[in-house]
Amino acid sequence: MRGLRAQAITFDAKDPSMPIRLATQSIGDALVASLRERILTDQISVGAPLTEASVSTDYDVARQTAKAAIERLVGEGLLERTAHRSARVPELDEARVRDLYFARGVVEVRAYQLLAKRRLLTEEVGRAHKVFRAAASGTDVASIVQTDVEFHRALIDSLESERLSRAHRLIINENRLCLAQVQNAHLLGPEEITREHEGILAAIRDGDPLRAGELGQQHLEHAERKLLTHLQG
């Protein structure tokens, strides 16, 4: 596994003694993808240390490769590292959840209003919506979360602002922990999320900035409310 590419062999959860195999792509990208999926599906527990040594052993990759993968996930907000401590999956407490959804709302709601004012729906947005709708018909949490993220990214990217897209990407990458928890705990069905997406798209298509902003805000508040209730319970 220490070559340039990983083999397309799936992980056999029944035999923990065997190395975890990666999908065919560059070792670094495949490792990040596998760790990301395990984080989003709760296979890597909140608060448990994720060390270079453990990743290197589990995946049979070089320590430097393991370190680079961990740092990428720290940069995405899916892991956090404090001074002199190993990287860990951050705990979703009430303050973190509220701040993540607040930050998303500041960016996304205004963006949807601007898109509606211009009646701007790109082909990329249409494709992203179709891909999410297909994922929503299944049960793969990581796929549902990732395609949900890509749908919202496509909308923001439609405004063609490099800085806005960069800021939004930072926020929504970390927000994936919230999206995954909503799905893992069955708090909000993907089909309902699909309908909310379609409402936002319809408001943009109709050129209704007020409605687009309202639906965008309601979309975020719905998920936030479900998740906060779950955490408080």
Buried (B, 14 or more C-beta within 10 A) or exposed (E): BEEEEBEEBEBEEEEEEEBBBBBEBEBBBBBBBBBBBBBBBBEBEEEEEBBBEBBBBBBBBBEEBBBBBBBBBBEBBBBBBEEEEBBBBBEBEEEBBEEBBEBBBEBBBBBBBBBBEEEBBBEBBEEBBEBBBEBBEEEEBBBBBBBBBBBBBBBBBBBEBEEBBEBBBBBBBBBBBBBBBBBEEEBBEBEEBBEBBEBBBBBBBEBBBEBBBBBBBBBBEBBBEBBBEBBEE
